[in-house]
């Protein structure tokens, strides 16, 4: 599958405020769709079959019509079946009306993605048969003896016993391994290259269009200044490395001063491979490719077995947690929404095996570093709070919200004009990038009116994260984990916004 014969599809460039008509012709033999990820638009133009429209039948053309109400870096992809994994995606760039608050001399869109020759339907079937089918990093007897030398025999045995009783493995970071990782559709050997002149400011618009892969991104020898997150301007943050979840976008500016090549290195969070590109003054130049780092191991903290339910949002007390078999629905989370003053990333459980760390020992971007450059909404008290427990069962390989799969759940009903506070509690061992269609998500980092605005929020294992949403978009919307096999097996909800105008977007605040 492809869009206009290419993977990724063409970069779509628009101007903020212009009316758009996008004609999508389905030349395949199956139904398809296009969802405009992160764009604020009338719900009937959102492109989710079964919720906003019926889909696009083979041999037909569907016209999407909506205004470009915002600016920034976004992307588009199929919302039909598992087509996104097969190459139906591309980037969107919307130029702002007003001058941007940062300078750059040239720009490149950098679409990161994962590719597997196996059809996605077969991948899912394999996961259903054996949840660790694609875990190629199982611990060995040699690993056991190494642990014995570090921890002692009793501690090593107790660790193996606990994981064995849960019938889980600490090496299961992302469910699926064996991907080929791509930069703008090119593998490592093909080496996508962006050219620069020494001293130029280069804007890189990163889009994670993967089905299942989180990337840790760095450019050895260059600092990166983060200026946008999910299309929204943030106070500039200088970093050495950042983690980009599935479906997120980050815009960074780099300034290579030397007449040499630099490697753009996007390493999978599970250290199962990497995507590589190059920034260079001339075509054909290359730079050293960094060695891959040691694979991480999930800890009992990631399973919420060590710390129970510590709520950092309201500093509630400690709770108990018990895990039964392979059912993740019985695990408690940790709330990091207002955890300040710690050296470790506050959006990861303390002691997490997934705790980010820059390869050079420098600055790794945290959600806590993101502050909105200009508040989009006025600060006001939420009208109510809704708890979203992220749950699942690895043995049967299904994922759910509040212990119910999409097929068994009622829609989430909101009232137009409300301000909803969502409490995400991750009771699983997986990281879930949660995406609410049609409305902005205000991530609670403790920065109050400067809290960043996002369309996708990554919820790490053993954590609780708070967000708020101004309910300003009437209609029916999708709400789901953006890991494609999690979404397909049940971590999905329909959100119905009742009241308000039929198709007009209303901004609450200013």
JOGIGI-V439979 format. One record per backbone hydrogen bond with DSSP energy under -0.5 kcal/mol. CO is the residue of the C=O (numbers start at 1). NH is the residue of the N-H. Records with the same first field share a line. If there is no record, write none. Layout:
BEGIN
CO->NH ; NH
END
This chain:
BEGIN
2->4
3->6
6->3
11->13
12->93
14->95
15->18
18->68
20->66
21->23
22->24 ; 64
23->25
24->26 ; 62
25->27
26->59
32->56
35->37 ; 77
36->39
37->75
39->41
42->45
43->46
46->36
47->49
48->51 ; 52 ; 53
53->50
55->57
56->32
57->60
60->26
62->24 ; 64
64->22
66->20
67->69
68->17
72->94
74->92
75->37
76->90
77->35
80->83
82->85 ; 86
83->86 ; 88
84->87
87->89
88->78
89->8 ; 9
90->76
91->12
92->74
93->14 ; 95
94->72
95->16
106->203
108->205
109->111
110->112 ; 207
111->184
112->209
113->182
115->180
119->122 ; 123
120->124
121->125
122->126
123->127
124->128
125->129
126->130
130->133
132->135
134->136
140->144
141->145
142->146
143->147
144->148
145->149
146->150
147->151 ; 152
148->152
152->156
153->157
154->158
155->159
156->160
157->161
158->162
159->163
160->164
161->165
162->166
163->167 ; 168
164->167
169->172
170->298
171->173
174->176
175->134
179->181
180->115
182->113 ; 184
183->186
186->183
187->191
192->278
194->280
197->200
200->202
201->105 ; 106 ; 203
202->204 ; 254
203->108 ; 205
204->206 ; 252
205->110
206->250
207->112 ; 209
208->247
211->484
214->269
215->217 ; 244
216->267
217->242
218->265
219->222
224->226 ; 239
225->253
226->237
227->234
228->251
229->232
232->229
233->373
237->226 ; 239
239->224
241->365
242->217
243->245
244->215
245->248
248->208
249->230
250->206
251->227 ; 228
252->204
253->225
254->202
255->257
256->199
258->260
262->279
263->265
264->266 ; 277
265->218 ; 267
266->275
267->216
268->271
273->268
275->266
276->192
277->264
278->194
279->262
280->196
282->285
288->290
299->303
300->305 ; 306
301->304
304->308
308->310
310->312 ; 335
311->315 ; 316
316->311
323->325
324->327
326->328 ; 394
327->324 ; 330
328->331
330->322
334->336 ; 464
335->312
336->339
338->340
345->348
347->460
349->352
352->355
358->361
362->358
363->240 ; 241
366->369
367->370
370->452
371->235
384->421
386->423
387->389
388->390 ; 425
389->391 ; 402
390->427
391->400
392->328 ; 329
393->397 ; 398
398->393
400->391
401->404
404->401
405->408 ; 409
406->409
411->413
412->414 ; 496
414->498
415->418
418->471
419->383 ; 384
420->422 ; 469
421->386
422->424 ; 467
423->388 ; 425
424->426 ; 465
425->390 ; 427
426->462
428->462
431->433
432->434 ; 459
433->482
434->457
435->437 ; 480
440->442
441->443 ; 454
442->468
443->445
447->450
448->451
450->372
452->443
454->441
455->436
457->434
458->460
459->432
460->463
461->349
463->426
464->336
465->424
466->444
467->422
468->442
469->420 ; 471
470->472
471->417
472->506
474->43
475->497
477->495
478->437
479->493
480->435
482->484
483->486 ; 487
484->488
485->489
486->491
487->490
489->399
490->406 ; 492
491->481
493->479
494->412
495->477 ; 497
496->414 ; 498
497->475
498->416
505->507
506->508
507->509
END
